[in-house]
């Protein structure tokens, strides 16, 4: 009788679990390969337009025209209310259907933004490209709602991995970001396998990422623990400043005009004027080179404030791109600036600040720790975790993605389920 029960369980395992495993392995290979190829093409396009902008300064004056073209393309393809990364997160949580046109639109519009000097990142496009490919494959195969969520997450992980070369952090980010506090472990094989395959495909096409060199990692002592906590507190404030600046910028644009075309032209003009006043293009585009300089220990003290302004002027007026690389820029330059005040190495402060501010604006602590490990080859990971933890807890309930749900209180063992960006009121209100 016991043998018969074990045989029955084994048959169920073969029919259910093993079959599901093999299905997701096959789907992950497809998603990782397709997203890896697309992500590689996107990487090289961004690389080329960035190099072109650096050698042709006049292209900055085309920023308003690029904005008009972006808004027109979205209007002609009936995507005026496109939520960008927000909609990708909503599709993960609520299984909303993604349109195939999202892929070419975000691809082209992000390229135009970077070509003409808008301050934006690349991960927003990577998440949308990967999520769209995954979502479309799910629709093509007529997957149910649950599986559609999983394959969309796999696409997000693959897109992030192909562009950043961080497959572990990318996989966890896709599982963690939509509902903070609830990990979608059902997607663990699709996300990790898709991320690794996309990274392999990108590497095959020559996509590479120069390693960061972190210096001056502090030993763990009672004094350094205090220094690391203080750095985390300051990074939390920087994250809050960035998130609320984005919200305020959007509100101010809306008060000036509701016309999409006028708004994007206004944003382009503001970026041009600010660039000319400063006499530098360090704050245009993603600013990857400035991040490397900060981790090397050099940063303009007010660089993080200027990057916030440039990013708000760009993204809140209608240009396309991501917020994560600007968050890296803000965190790295901020950390490099405040670290000496805390008697920490500017290089280590930049690295820790870069990840801590990312954690504060995305509310993804596990992703942040894994990204720190991958980006810095494990150097300084132990002390960085304390700064990341402090930034997560003290950044409150702000966030760059309003479709993101924070499921549990950051300060108490309490289920709250609220959107990032909403104010947390009190225990009694949330428990009703």
CORRA-V541172 format. One record per run of one state. SS is the DSSP state (H for helix, E for strand, C for the rest). FROM is the first residue (numbers start at 1). LEN is the number of residues. If there is no record, write none. Layout:
[[SS FROM LEN] [SS FROM LEN]]
//
This chain:
[[C 1 1] [H 2 54] [C 56 1] [H 57 20] [C 77 8] [H 85 10] [C 95 6] [H 101 15] [C 116 5] [E 121 1] [C 122 1] [H 123 18] [C 141 4] [H 145 20] [C 165 2] [H 167 10] [C 177 2] [E 179 2] [C 181 4] [H 185 20] [C 205 17] [H 222 35] [C 257 3] [H 260 19] [C 279 9] [H 288 8] [C 296 7] [H 303 13] [C 316 6] [E 322 1] [C 323 1] [H 324 19] [C 343 3] [H 346 17] [C 363 2] [H 365 11] [C 376 5] [H 381 14] [C 395 10] [E 405 4] [C 409 6] [E 415 5] [C 420 7] [H 427 5] [C 432 1]]
//
